[in-house]
Amino acid sequence: MKIILDLLLLLLIIVYSYLESLLKVFIPRRRKSVAGEIVLITGAGHGIGRQTAYEFAQRKSRLVLWDINKVKKEVGDVTIVVNNAGAIYPADLLSTKDEEITKTFEVNILGHFWITKALLPSMIRRNHGHIVTVASVCGHGVIPYLIPYCSSKFAAVGFHRALTSELEALGKTGIKTSCLCPVFVNTGFTKNPSTRIWPVLETEEVVRSLIDGILTNKKMIFVPSYINISFAIERFLPERALAAINRVQDIQFEAVIGHKIKMK
């Protein structure tokens, strides 16, 4: 009897969740204030990290900007962390150096573990904070010649989802999580990117979506937002159809293939 009641409750929660999501499409979400919050941003010297720092500064947050070769200093309990630092080496697998694979995982995912473990205890004590994982659409779908990058971003998305679930299990609902998943961003890390379907985004557009997602406690932030629908549809498509979509998209960027730089 208990299992029947649990299933009925689950059904009601699912229906309620869909209705709530539909309502949020028409009613703007309430935005929280981040004034006075101590915000640590990794990879803050360039691109998304730098623009994100600017947006938080505009909202009167206290910033800790952490980039490669910078030394950490004590500023009090960090309440918002943006794990943004990233590494990418476009190449076919056999042309990718071992140290490039190691570096990709150290920066794109292992760094998330070490920084979050260092800052999470104070958030848990106060039941207050926000942990932001900067991932990519490559954490939901794959692109040739980016095997280490895609693998590390799948790990980053998994890290975000597992951390979100664990905080909920611990009853720490005051600690929010968000995961940013944009398509190609014009930051210079990937040379000459282009696609037929996805836009190549400017940093300002991505950061606007990121800040809006943080202020409204949005868990998964796709940029552009319709990418979420695209991935949902692709789950139901046969392999031949997916291959045809990839050909139509015609994703191109500079990559090392057979130890030579080519557009692929």
Disulfide bonds with the S-S distance in Angstrom:
none
